[in-house]
């Protein structure tokens, strides 16, 4: 399978790097009008081009990691050169129906919402498509399974997926930053505090994914009667830890929906 990524920003580059590191796909192209900042990708055998149509006819999957206002311009440029392609859109707010209408019946639309952890094989990429296109878009599902997890969701949840999986990266990083700052207060230098905080979050996430159980079951394993862990948890909840996070996620979703 050959992949053509239009949009060499943070997300497009992250996907390309993930493919190069974790997938068996042997040809990836990334396009960007100004390629100077992404030429280093060529060292990983990723093709870089200023032209959106560069060898696009050879691609099996075309991934759009562009801004909503760029969609019509990009499609007008590439559609005369393609047919029978799977077009995977990471464009916020662009529905499957709207994309399918733009690309015509000879191509197949699928919506994806990856995040920048793709380059580490750790993205949570939500995917939605019309059932009639299930067979045609299976390559996209397989591709993003190589880059982390790839749950299939109802399209109506795609805005929520944007908040939970993409914006959620920033929320998780903010927790790590706060944990690091607390580590400094209790005696560590910032590098050591950051290393401990980040690895602890990574370990907690791996336990959840590996055992597939409710977080509270794992929390119970590390809380003992009258211990320091339960005291800390209760203090955090007293100051609205969970409530603030939930409210933040809901506020982000409200912002997307306008």
Secondary structure as the mmCIF struct_conf table of DSSP 4:
data_model
#
loop_
_struct_conf.conf_type_id
_struct_conf.id
_struct_conf.beg_label_comp_id
_struct_conf.beg_label_asym_id
_struct_conf.beg_label_seq_id
_struct_conf.end_label_comp_id
_struct_conf.end_label_asym_id
_struct_conf.end_label_seq_id
STRN STRN1 UNK A 2 UNK A 6
BEND BEND1 UNK A 9 UNK A 9
HELX_RH_AL_P HELX_RH_AL_P1 UNK A 10 UNK A 22
STRN STRN2 UNK A 27 UNK A 31
BEND BEND2 UNK A 33 UNK A 34
HELX_RH_3T_P HELX_RH_3T_P1 UNK A 36 UNK A 44
TURN_TY1_P TURN_TY1_P1 UNK A 45 UNK A 45
STRN STRN3 UNK A 47 UNK A 49
BEND BEND3 UNK A 50 UNK A 50
TURN_TY1_P TURN_TY1_P2 UNK A 52 UNK A 55
HELX_RH_3T_P HELX_RH_3T_P2 UNK A 56 UNK A 58
BEND BEND4 UNK A 60 UNK A 60
STRN STRN4 UNK A 61 UNK A 64
BEND BEND5 UNK A 66 UNK A 66
HELX_RH_3T_P HELX_RH_3T_P3 UNK A 68 UNK A 70
HELX_RH_AL_P HELX_RH_AL_P2 UNK A 71 UNK A 78
HELX_RH_3T_P HELX_RH_3T_P4 UNK A 79 UNK A 81
BEND BEND6 UNK A 84 UNK A 84
STRN STRN5 UNK A 86 UNK A 89
TURN_TY1_P TURN_TY1_P3 UNK A 92 UNK A 93
HELX_RH_AL_P HELX_RH_AL_P3 UNK A 96 UNK A 103
TURN_TY1_P TURN_TY1_P4 UNK A 105 UNK A 106
BEND BEND7 UNK A 107 UNK A 107
STRN STRN6 UNK A 108 UNK A 113
HELX_RH_3T_P HELX_RH_3T_P5 UNK A 116 UNK A 120
TURN_TY1_P TURN_TY1_P5 UNK A 121 UNK A 121
STRN STRN7 UNK A 123 UNK A 124
STRN STRN8 UNK A 126 UNK A 129
HELX_RH_3T_P HELX_RH_3T_P6 UNK A 131 UNK A 133
TURN_TY1_P TURN_TY1_P6 UNK A 134 UNK A 137
HELX_RH_AL_P HELX_RH_AL_P4 UNK A 138 UNK A 146
TURN_TY1_P TURN_TY1_P7 UNK A 147 UNK A 147
STRN STRN9 UNK A 148 UNK A 149
STRN STRN10 UNK A 152 UNK A 152
HELX_RH_3T_P HELX_RH_3T_P7 UNK A 155 UNK A 157
HELX_RH_AL_P HELX_RH_AL_P5 UNK A 158 UNK A 161
HELX_RH_PI_P HELX_RH_PI_P1 UNK A 162 UNK A 167
HELX_RH_AL_P HELX_RH_AL_P6 UNK A 168 UNK A 185
TURN_TY1_P TURN_TY1_P8 UNK A 186 UNK A 187
HELX_RH_AL_P HELX_RH_AL_P7 UNK A 190 UNK A 211
HELX_RH_AL_P HELX_RH_AL_P8 UNK A 215 UNK A 222
TURN_TY1_P TURN_TY1_P9 UNK A 225 UNK A 226
HELX_RH_AL_P HELX_RH_AL_P9 UNK A 228 UNK A 238
TURN_TY1_P TURN_TY1_P10 UNK A 239 UNK A 240
HELX_RH_AL_P HELX_RH_AL_P10 UNK A 241 UNK A 257
#
